[in-house]
Amino acid sequence: MKVRRRLLAAFLGTVVSTTAAAQTAPPTLSRPTTPESAPAADGFIQRWLLLEPIAAEGLTDSAVQAAVKKVYFPDQLTAVPHDGDTVTVGDAALRWHAVDTKLYNVNLFHFARALGKPTSNVLFWAVTIVHSPAEAPDVRLAIGSNAASVWWVNGREVVAIYGDRQTVIDDGVSRRLTLKKGPNVIRAAIVNGGGATDFCARLLDAEDRPFTALTIRLP
């Protein structure tokens, strides 16, 4: 009986320890505490809505395009989620989380691991809304990701990078586009094979300088 109790106590201790680890706050991410934020001085967008990861495999052009075009939940390329919203993918209810990053990049490995979610062979959806005080022509979206990613601005696919790669600033840059006066939706799908995973994004102006005359306000 004593042996059984000791084994049970050890098992419960392991469960508590594992649960606590799964709920540990990600070291580079935090919940937003203000209604809006501004880009960093170098233009990087630091406030996003992230969806808990979805299983996905393959980093080639065709595999990634197939993954992001698969319909996992209704209106996945048009809906603007709110913090705490859930979508059903297969038998799983996945939640959207509003996050601020302390760095230029958003560490998806920290995000998923803090929630006890898988970090390998997964797809992450990310959404943010940048508000421009006036129409801004000749702007470009500059991104980097680990690993592959596809990006949309106001519903239009504008840039994509593929393969098992590390995050490099401005690794992919869109053609010139025009931001509308008011809200503009930036959406991304990041596909990771294994190991670390993160992304970064900023807007560049007509002179390819960081475009910072924006505010980021999530729903």
C-alpha positions as a printed Julia matrix, in Angstrom:
219×3 Matrix{Float64}:
   0.0    0.0     0.0
   2.78   2.46    0.91
   4.57   1.64   -2.33
   1.39   2.31   -4.29
   0.91   5.63   -2.49
   4.49   6.67   -3.23
   4.04   5.76   -6.91
   0.75   7.69   -7.06
   2.34  10.72   -5.39
   5.24  10.62   -7.85
   2.82  10.36  -10.79
   0.71  13.28   -9.57
   3.85  15.33   -9.03
   4.89  14.69  -12.61
   1.44  15.7   -13.89
   1.45  18.92  -11.84
   4.97  19.72  -12.97
   4.12  19.07  -16.62
   0.93  21.15  -16.41
   2.79  24.03  -14.82
   5.44  23.89  -17.53
   2.76  23.91  -20.24
   1.2   27.05  -18.72
   4.46  28.94  -18.26
   4.31  32.36  -19.86
   6.34  32.54  -23.08
   9.52  34.54  -22.34
   9.33  36.88  -25.34
   5.56  37.33  -25.59
   2.95  39.01  -23.44
  -0.71  39.95  -23.62
  -1.41  43.48  -24.88
  -2.14  45.98  -22.12
  -3.01  49.03  -24.25
  -5.73  49.59  -26.89
  -3.17  50.24  -29.63
   0.54  50.08  -30.32
   2.99  51.57  -32.78
   5.58  49.81  -34.91
   9.09  49.65  -33.49
  11.54  52.35  -34.58
  12.82  49.99  -37.28
   9.27  49.34  -38.45
   8.64  45.85  -37.09
   5.05  45.03  -36.17
   4.99  43.7   -32.62
   1.27  43.06  -31.99
  -0.51  40.07  -33.53
  -3.37  37.64  -33.19
  -2.08  34.06  -33.33
  -4.1   30.9   -33.78
  -3.02  27.75  -31.97
  -1.15  25.47  -34.4
  -2.71  23.18  -36.98
  -1.01  19.98  -38.17
   0.69  20.43  -41.56
   3.65  18.9   -43.38
   5.92  19.89  -46.22
   7.91  23.06  -46.94
   8.12  23.0   -50.72
   6.22  25.57  -52.79
   3.48  23.1   -53.71
   3.14  21.62  -50.2
   2.9   25.02  -48.53
   0.44  26.39  -51.08
  -1.7   23.28  -50.65
  -1.56  23.67  -46.87
  -2.61  27.32  -46.84
  -5.36  26.8   -49.41
  -6.91  23.92  -47.49
 -10.07  25.06  -45.72
  -9.59  24.42  -42.0
 -12.33  26.75  -40.75
 -14.88  29.11  -42.36
 -13.64  32.42  -43.81
 -10.03  31.7   -42.87
  -8.7   34.16  -45.46
 -11.22  36.93  -44.79
 -12.39  36.84  -41.17
 -10.77  39.18  -38.66
 -10.68  37.31  -35.35
 -10.94  38.68  -31.83
  -8.76  37.69  -28.92
 -10.28  34.57  -27.38
 -12.29  33.54  -30.45
 -12.22  29.82  -31.21
 -12.44  27.86  -34.45
 -12.99  24.15  -34.89
 -10.4   22.3   -36.94
 -11.23  18.61  -37.2
 -12.17  17.59  -33.69
 -10.12  20.32  -31.99
 -11.22  23.76  -30.79
  -8.35  26.19  -31.4
  -8.17  29.63  -29.83
  -6.92  32.96  -31.11
  -4.5   34.79  -28.79
  -3.52  38.47  -28.89
   0.2   38.88  -28.22
   2.86  41.56  -28.04
   6.46  40.58  -28.7
   9.39  42.19  -26.91
  11.61  41.62  -29.93
  11.5   42.35  -33.65
  10.23  38.81  -34.28
   7.34  36.73  -32.99
   8.58  33.48  -31.48
   6.01  30.84  -32.4
   7.98  28.12  -30.63
   7.57  30.01  -27.34
   3.91  30.67  -28.13
   3.02  27.04  -28.81
   5.19  25.53  -26.12
   3.68  27.78  -23.44
   0.26  26.41  -24.37
   1.43  22.81  -24.44
   0.87  22.67  -28.21
   3.05  21.0   -30.87
   5.79  23.06  -32.52
   6.82  20.73  -35.37
   4.96  19.9   -38.6
   2.43  22.63  -37.92
   0.87  25.69  -39.52
   0.29  28.93  -37.61
  -2.17  31.61  -38.73
  -1.3   35.2   -37.76
  -3.37  38.37  -38.26
  -2.8   42.03  -37.46
  -4.48  45.29  -38.42
  -2.43  48.37  -39.24
  -4.21  51.73  -39.38
  -2.84  54.29  -41.77
  -3.71  57.99  -41.27
  -3.86  58.47  -45.04
  -3.66  56.47  -48.23
  -0.05  55.28  -48.61
   1.05  54.28  -52.13
   4.23  52.39  -53.08
   4.49  50.58  -49.74
   6.05  47.12  -49.57
   5.6   44.34  -47.02
   8.97  42.9   -45.95
   8.98  39.6   -44.06
  11.09  36.75  -42.76
  10.11  33.4   -41.29
  11.25  30.06  -39.98
  10.27  28.16  -41.97
   7.98  28.8   -44.97
   5.28  31.46  -45.03
   2.61  33.04  -47.22
   1.35  36.62  -46.68
  -1.76  38.6   -47.62
  -2.57  42.32  -47.39
  -6.27  43.21  -47.51
  -7.08  39.78  -48.89
  -4.47  39.77  -51.67
  -1.52  37.38  -51.57
   1.58  39.58  -51.85
   4.66  37.54  -50.89
   5.71  33.99  -49.99
   8.92  32.18  -49.1
   9.5   28.44  -49.0
  11.82  25.75  -47.75
  13.49  24.94  -44.45
  14.97  28.34  -43.67
  15.95  30.59  -40.79
  14.26  33.92  -40.17
  16.13  36.68  -42.0
  14.98  40.3   -41.91
  13.39  41.32  -45.24
  13.97  37.84  -46.66
  10.85  38.28  -48.76
   9.61  41.65  -50.03
   6.33  42.26  -51.84
   5.77  44.37  -54.91
   4.6   47.94  -54.39
   1.12  48.17  -52.92
  -1.18  50.86  -51.57
  -2.37  50.95  -47.99
  -5.88  52.29  -47.56
  -6.63  55.15  -45.22
  -7.81  53.45  -42.04
  -7.53  49.73  -41.25
  -5.49  47.32  -43.4
  -5.43  43.59  -42.62
  -2.14  41.72  -42.8
  -2.51  37.94  -42.65
   0.15  35.24  -42.65
   0.41  31.47  -42.61
   3.71  30.13  -41.26
   4.54  26.45  -41.79
   7.23  24.82  -39.64
   8.88  21.46  -40.15
  10.79  21.06  -36.9
  12.78  22.96  -34.28
  12.54  26.7   -33.75
   9.89  28.72  -35.54
   9.22  32.46  -35.7
   8.48  35.33  -38.08
   8.98  39.06  -38.52
   7.24  41.67  -40.65
   7.45  45.37  -41.35
   6.31  47.82  -43.99
   8.72  49.84  -46.11
   7.88  53.2   -47.66
   8.48  54.37  -51.23
  12.16  54.97  -50.39
  12.48  51.5   -48.78
  12.74  53.02  -45.33
  10.78  51.59  -42.37
   7.2   52.87  -42.58
   6.19  53.76  -39.03
   3.34  56.25  -39.5
   0.9   53.57  -38.4
  -0.98  52.31  -35.39
  -1.8   48.67  -34.69
  -5.25  48.08  -33.24
  -6.67  44.59  -32.9
 -10.44  44.01  -32.69
